[in-house]
Amino acid sequence: MPKVSPSYLEARRQDIIAAASTVFCRKGLQAATMAEIAEEAGITAGAIYRYFHSKDELAFGCLSESAREVTDQWLTTPPHTASPLADFEALAQSTYGLLNDPLHRSETILSLESILNIAREGDPEAMALAAAEQRRIAGGIAAWIATAQQAGELAPDIDPQPLARALLAGYWGARIARLVDPEADTDAQLAEIAKLLRHSAR
């Protein structure tokens, strides 16, 4: 039997992810079945399990690599550069820039559905994990804010933690706004937030 190339395997994996994103957005995470995803992808259900062990793993795979990379950047130790605030703004622009990618629309739907399922079912363990993830990301954002404060670029009386939570909530609001109105200028909204932050240090 001829050996299958890594490029072929990755292409098949991406086909499955694309099919899963379509079915998940159409049917919802809970209602969608592996059989429906396989039919969308034009393969057998058994073939999916060669790439993904479960539906949950497949749903996670639907999150783009770029989105994961941006999240990882927020969680890294902020660099001490000439302008930490400029670095903060550049990373925020990269984060909001993802909203201009059509793929991000399906990611938003999947993420919101996952959160709604957790809230609806009231699973304490799942809710605790989701809350911990929110705190982890907000903590990373707060570290970037604190670094800009230490450089004198943000007012010293700003509390980084609540501000980080507010900025994270605003980002999710922007994601929802783009679902309702794909033409919403979320980049312009971010630019105004950046102006407010810069004015705070004056």
C-alpha positions in Angstrom: 0.0 0.0 0.0 1.5 3.4 -1.0 2.5 5.7 1.9 0.2 8.7 2.4 2.1 12.0 2.4 1.9 14.4 5.4 0.5 17.1 3.0 -2.4 14.8 2.0 -3.2 14.0 5.7 -3.1 17.7 6.6 -5.4 18.6 3.6 -7.8 15.9 4.7 -7.8 17.2 8.2 -8.5 20.7 7.0 -11.4 19.4 4.9 -12.9 17.7 8.0 -12.5 20.9 10.0 -14.2 23.0 7.3 -17.1 20.5 7.1 -17.4 20.4 10.9 -17.5 24.2 11.1 -20.3 24.2 8.6 -22.4 21.6 10.4 -21.7 23.0 13.9 -22.9 26.4 12.8 -25.9 25.0 11.1 -27.0 22.4 13.7 -25.3 23.5 16.9 -22.6 21.7 18.8 -24.9 19.5 20.7 -27.2 18.5 17.8 -24.5 17.9 15.2 -23.4 14.3 14.7 -20.2 12.9 13.4 -22.2 11.2 10.7 -23.5 14.6 9.4 -20.0 16.0 9.5 -18.7 13.0 7.6 -21.5 13.4 5.0 -20.6 17.1 4.6 -16.9 16.2 4.1 -17.7 13.4 1.7 -16.1 10.7 3.9 -17.1 7.9 6.3 -17.7 8.7 10.0 -15.0 6.2 10.8 -12.5 8.2 8.8 -13.0 11.2 11.0 -11.8 9.3 14.0 -8.4 8.8 12.4 -7.9 12.5 12.8 -10.0 13.4 15.8 -10.8 11.2 18.8 -14.1 12.9 19.7 -16.6 15.6 18.7 -15.2 17.9 21.4 -11.7 17.5 20.0 -13.0 18.3 16.6 -14.8 21.4 17.8 -11.5 22.6 19.4 -9.8 22.0 16.1 -12.2 24.4 14.4 -10.5 27.2 16.2 -8.0 28.7 13.8 -4.3 28.6 14.5 -4.1 32.3 14.2 -6.7 32.8 17.0 -4.7 30.4 19.3 -1.5 32.3 18.5 -3.0 35.7 19.4 -4.3 34.2 22.7 -0.9 32.8 23.5 0.7 36.2 22.9 -1.6 37.8 25.5 -0.4 35.2 28.0 3.3 35.8 27.4 5.3 38.1 29.6 5.1 41.6 28.0 8.4 42.8 26.6 10.0 45.8 28.2 10.4 48.1 25.1 10.6 51.8 24.5 6.8 51.9 24.3 4.9 49.1 26.0 1.6 50.9 25.3 2.4 50.8 21.5 3.1 47.1 21.9 -0.2 46.6 23.7 -2.1 48.5 21.0 -0.4 46.5 18.2 -1.4 43.2 19.8 -5.0 44.5 20.3 -5.1 45.5 16.7 -4.0 41.9 15.7 -6.7 40.5 18.0 -9.5 42.7 16.5 -8.1 42.1 13.0 -9.2 38.5 13.3 -12.8 39.7 13.2 -12.2 40.7 9.5 -11.5 37.0 8.7 -14.8 35.3 7.5 -13.6 32.1 9.3 -13.8 34.0 12.6 -17.6 34.3 12.3 -18.0 30.5 12.6 -15.5 30.5 15.5 -17.6 33.1 17.3 -20.7 31.1 16.8 -19.0 27.9 18.1 -17.5 29.7 21.1 -20.8 31.3 22.1 -22.7 28.0 21.7 -20.2 26.3 23.9 -20.6 29.0 26.6 -24.4 28.8 26.3 -24.4 25.1 26.7 -22.2 25.3 29.8 -24.6 28.0 31.3 -27.7 26.1 30.3 -26.6 22.8 31.7 -25.2 24.4 34.9 -22.3 21.9 35.0 -20.2 23.2 38.0 -16.9 21.7 36.7 -17.4 23.1 33.1 -18.4 26.5 34.5 -15.3 26.6 36.8 -13.1 25.7 33.8 -14.6 28.4 31.6 -14.3 31.0 34.4 -10.7 30.0 35.0 -9.9 30.5 31.3 -11.5 34.0 31.4 -9.5 34.9 34.5 -6.3 33.5 32.8 -6.7 35.6 29.7 -7.8 38.7 31.7 -4.7 38.2 33.8 -2.5 38.3 30.7 -4.1 41.5 29.5 -3.7 43.0 32.9 0.1 42.3 32.8 0.4 44.2 29.6 -1.5 47.1 31.1 0.7 47.1 34.2 3.8 47.2 32.0 2.5 50.3 30.2 1.8 51.9 33.6 5.3 51.2 34.8 6.6 52.9 31.7 4.5 56.0 32.6 2.3 55.6 29.5 -0.9 54.9 31.5 -2.3 56.6 34.6 -1.0 55.1 37.8 -4.5 55.1 39.4 -5.9 52.6 36.8 -6.5 49.2 38.2 -5.2 46.7 35.6 -7.5 43.8 36.6 -10.9 45.4 36.2 -9.8 47.3 33.1 -8.5 44.0 31.6 -11.9 42.4 32.3 -13.7 45.4 30.7 -11.5 45.2 27.6 -12.1 41.5 27.3 -15.8 42.0 27.6 -15.6 44.7 25.0 -13.9 42.4 22.6 -16.6 39.8 23.0 -19.2 42.5 22.5 -17.4 43.4 19.2 -17.5 39.7 18.1 -21.2 39.6 18.8 -21.7 42.9 17.0 -20.0 41.5 13.9 -22.4 38.6 13.9 -25.4 40.9 13.9 -23.8 43.5 11.5 -20.9 42.2 9.5 -20.2 45.8 8.4 -19.7 47.1 11.9 -16.3 48.9 12.0 -14.8 47.2 15.1 -11.3 48.5 14.1 -12.6 52.1 14.5 -14.1 51.2 17.9 -10.7 49.8 19.0 -9.0 53.0 17.8 -11.3 55.1 20.1 -10.5 52.8 23.1 -6.8 53.4 22.4 -7.3 57.1 22.4 -9.1 57.0 25.8 -6.2 55.0 27.2 -3.6 57.4 25.9 -5.5 60.4 27.3 -5.6 58.8 30.7 -1.8 59.4 31.1 -2.0 63.1 30.4 
